[in-house]
Amino acid sequence: MNALTPVFFAAAIVFVLNTAGSFIEFNNRFVNALVDTVLFALVFGALVLAGKLNLAFLI
């Protein structure tokens, strides 16, 4: 179960960012998906670099 913790945490991040992103509506679905992806990469990457998430199970 410990190895799945970052996955569940990432899912929670995606949910929050998609919810926040739904308030910033673009007319293009591709742009919406791109914005959500960039936001997730930034937040998840920042948490990994800050040491809040450990991805050692991927190695």
N, C-alpha and C positions, 0 to 999 in steps of 0.2 A: 504493500500500500504506500510505503514511503516514496517509491519511485514515481508514483502517479500524482504526488502532491503538486509538482510544478505544472502538470497538465491541467489539473483542476483549477489551480490558481490562474493559469493562462486563460482558461474558459471563463472564469469570473471577470478577468480583465476585458476579454472580448465582449462579454455581455454588457459591461458598463460602458465601454467605448462605443459599441453599436447603439446603445440607448442614447448616449449623449450625441452621437452622430446623427441620429434620426431627427434631432431638433435643428441640425444644420442641413437643410434639404437642398439637394442639387437636382436638376431635372434629368440628369444622366445617371443611370444605375452604375455604369462603369466608374464614373467619378466618385460616387458614393463608396463603392467597394475599394477603390484606390485610397481614398481618405481613411477609411477604416483600417486598411492594411498598414498604412504609414503610421497612424496613431498607435496601433498595436505594436509595431516593430519598435517605435520609440519608447513606449512605456515598458514593454517587456525587456528590451535591451538595457534600459536604464536600471531596472530592478535587478537584472543579472549582474551588471557592472557594479552596482551598489552592494552586492553581496546578499541581497534579500532572497534571491532564488539560487539554488544550487542545481546545475545541470550536469553534474558529474556522472550520472547514470547513463548519459548518452555516449560517453567515451568508451 
